[in-house]
Amino acid sequence: MFNLILFGPPGAGKGTQSERLIAQYQLAHISTGDLLRAERKAGTELGEQANEYIAKGELVPDAVVIGMVRNYIVDHREASGFIFDGFPRTVAQAEALDSMLHEFDARIDAVLGLEVEEDELVKRLLLRGQSSGRADDQDEATIRNRFQEYMNKTLPLQSFYSEQNKYHGVEGMGEIESIFDSLCQQIDRVRS
Ligand code: AMP
């Protein structure tokens, strides 16, 4: 199994790059944001509860997200590996992920962090909001709140994974294709 975390703030390009990476490396894709939006669309209680946090730009409680990821991994245990996109977002989630993977005799092999300046992120999110219809991409105050959550709760994961020599920063500004090439180079280096 090869397991990769695509790390970075909201709007860094994790979804766009994940789509390409899963095609290139035949990995299963876990986007907790997508899973939560699917729950909402299906009208489940979990989806309704999660939406209260999403709408404010706050993180959904760890237990909810961890449970969802566990189910996904169990359902896809035959996969040759996973790309985690938007998960983990807290140290508690990262620790839970380590023990889940341990059950499958697997681990996180690499964490690739897309590095993008904040002004560019706001621009990208507002633009995405126009086409995606995502309410949390349309309001600048919600976007700023998501960054705040990222700084306070998610950024500490950078040291968490750096201490394990798993974190690699990748320039996330510029052309989608050249960012993809840089990600592939890093992955190929880790895998070889
Ligand atoms: P995303 O699509 O990754 O930008 O996520 C959209 C929203 O879903 C976030 O702003 C959070 O409210 C929620 N969310 C997604 N992933 C997580 C996670 N791993 N932990 C907590 N909340 C999450």
Boltz pocket constraint, residues with backbone or C-beta under 6 A from the ligand:
constraints:
  - pocket:
      binder: B
      contacts: [[A, 10], [A, 32], [A, 33], [A, 34], [A, 36], [A, 50], [A, 53], [A, 54], [A, 55], [A, 57], [A, 58], [A, 59], [A, 60], [A, 61], [A, 62], [A, 65], [A, 85], [A, 86], [A, 87], [A, 88], [A, 89], [A, 93], [A, 136], [A, 146]]
      max_distance: 6.0
